[in-house]
Amino acid sequence: MTEKQYRMLLTVYAALIVVLLAAMFVSPPSDALMVALGNEPKTWPMSNFWVAGGIAGVLMLMTLIGLVGLFLFKAWARPLSVFATAFALLLQPFIGASVFSGIEFALIGIESTLWGVILALSYSSPIGDRFGR
């Protein structure tokens, strides 16, 4: 794994996030699904806009800073990115019900897998030595 290849993976990851966000607007769920989702009980964090928005904002900021740090091979970027990932995974049960289109579901799976590959490579491949400099 070269630095160029690693940065290419990071670039593909960032592009996937942009495509995922675009897909959310291009293929919204049907009105019937949105009504059904609205009938689901809301979890406490999701029923409070400021709590949910604050948590989402902090998580997005951590992820963005970690991604830029990984791109620049900063030593602090790896633990920050792992922490942000763990934080996001621990929050999943508190989000409640969600609705995704097929393309969104596929993109989330690809994006998540690629992120795992990126984090693993940053620790266990020769590219990991680059973070120690």
Secondary structure by P-SEA (a helix, b strand, c coil): ccaaaaaaaaaaaaaaaaaaaaaaaaccccaaaaaaaaacccccccccaaaaaaaaaaaaaaaaaaaaaaaacccaaaaaaaaaaaaaaaacccccbbbbcaaaaaaaaaaaaaaaaaaaaaccccccccccc
